[in-house]
Amino acid sequence: MMVSTYKILESAAQSWPEHIAIIDMDGSISYLQLYQQCEKLKTVLQQAGVSQGMGLGVMGRNSTAFVAMMFAGMACGATVLPLSHQLKQAEIEQILKHTELHAIIDDCSGTIPINGQATSIRFLQQKLRLAWTDISREQSITQLADAAFIRYTSGTTGTSKGVVLTHASIQERVDITQVALGLTPNDAVLWVLPMAFHFLVTILVYIRSGVKIIVTKDLLAQTLIDTANQHKATMLYASPIHFRLLAADLSDKSMDTLKYAISTSSGIPIDVADKFKVRFNLPVTQAYGIIEAGLPLLDTLSGNTIPQSVGFPIAGFSVALLNDDDELVIDGEVGRLAIRGPGMFDAYLKPWQTAEQLMDNGWFMTGDLAVRESDGRVTLCGREKTMINISGNKVFPEEVELILNSHAEIINSHVFSREHALMGEIVAAEVILTEGAVLDVESVLQFCRVQLSTFKVPQQIKHVTEIVHTQSGKIKRSIAFANHE
């Protein structure tokens, strides 16, 4: 049975048995203890019928239990699909219909994923739940004998796709990312992102490196600072919203043990990165992660970083920027971002398409638009499908959002296109304001005019109380409240 991904944990337990692997709300657990608990859980799952070729959903909050459920499922030979505990019943039903999972194991922290009889499993101090669907246990979830992992894309601009990886691809991805991050058993990572979206590749890389994973109990700035100091965190791997919260902290507490601060998921506003650097004397480095390729781009960890850039291809990866005719664009021009390297995904689940069928000479088209400088540094401009065309002028929503989000009275924004009879499209925006603020459209427009070309300035702005995001935290581009006036 192919269980190479499980061997990542086995190796860590052998190399650093007494070293702390994870700290969560229930306490700490060493690498040896984590492995032993996974072995017990694996045996229970096998006795319950989980076996090679099955699809096993793993649903839960950030915790030791979530990590153990993922490893134990793969150790049984199942293909695991991580699920957020915040999913609603309708969303779970849609996933079950699309993937044809055989079972779901969860930590009882969210909606009951499958109604009906369930097996209760004891794990440390908490209860897990295993429930089966009506899918035949003889039916394999994929066409790949060594499939190990499925995760859905964010679905920011359309239908989400089930990305399939084999054990071999995961191993390649983990190995190359470990080298890029340069982590050692002396490091401790302050963990704030949802494990359901970042287990592969980051959690696996941390375990491969013997790192201490510190799961925070909440996302308040004071909690993050105190937890980092208590456990001597050396790395913060977070999204822009976490950096915004920390940068706005008014206490005088520092995080002296932090060596690296890496931002991912979406572009970080320059003012947020600058404020964080001033507040904690630490630059923010951007990383470009995509489930089909892992972590192919990373800015320098030496401190000489540019916040708006996702940096350079990590060793082993190549990047190409192509025009609409699939020809290379020159440095400084916007092109469609293509990536190739080790650990690429193996297939899309439904409709079934292999990576070989989807890629051209190994190049994967990310759907992002980017610019490359002469030194090789890459800066993202936006998504192909969200680009706004105003009489031939290209506007990237993300660029406008970065400016809007730097306004003192704007917490978050969503920029999109509206049809226009003369210009084809115009720029529109919806904004969430700080508490007590009143939208002054002209003031916001003047703020934008100082920093944006005229054609990029929004022509319509609306105050909203919510902006829809995907489960991974990215703006869901297919929805705009301003279209429902």
Sequence and secondary structure as in RCSB ss.txt:
>XXXX:A:sequence
MMVSTYKILESAAQSWPEHIAIIDMDGSISYLQLYQQCEKLKTVLQQAGVSQGMGLGVMGRNSTAFVAMMFAGMA
CGATVLPLSHQLKQAEIEQILKHTELHAIIDDCSGTIPINGQATSIRFLQQKLRLAWTDISREQSITQLADAAFI
RYTSGTTGTSKGVVLTHASIQERVDITQVALGLTPNDAVLWVLPMAFHFLVTILVYIRSGVKIIVTKDLLAQTLI
DTANQHKATMLYASPIHFRLLAADLSDKSMDTLKYAISTSSGIPIDVADKFKVRFNLPVTQAYGIIEAGLPLLDT
LSGNTIPQSVGFPIAGFSVALLNDDDELVIDGEVGRLAIRGPGMFDAYLKPWQTAEQLMDNGWFMTGDLAVRESD
GRVTLCGREKTMINISGNKVFPEEVELILNSHAEIINSHVFSREHALMGEIVAAEVILTEGAVLDVESVLQFCRV
QLSTFKVPQQIKHVTEIVHTQSGKIKRSIAFANHE
>XXXX:A:secstr
   HHHHHHHHHHHHSTTSEEEEETTEEEEHHHHHHHHHHHHHHHHHHT  TT EEEEEE SSHHHHHHHHHHHH
TT EEEEEETT  HHHHHHHHHHH  SEEEE SSSS SS S EEEEEETTEEEEEEE SS TTS SSS TTEEEE
EE   SSS   EEEEEHHHHHHHHHHHHHHHT  TT EEEE S HHHHIIIIIHHHHHHT EEEE S   HHHHH
HHHHHTT  EEEE HHHHHHHHT  S    TT  EEEE SS   HHHHHHHHHHHS  EEEEEEETTTEEEEE  
SSS   TT  BEE TT EEEEE TTS B  TTS EEEEEE TT   EETTTTEEHHHH BTTBEEEEEEEEE TT
S EEEEEEGGG EEETTEEE HHHHHHHHHTSTTEEEEEEEEEEETTTEEEEEEEEEE TT    HHHHHHHHHH
HS GGGS SEEEE S   B TTS B TT  GGG  
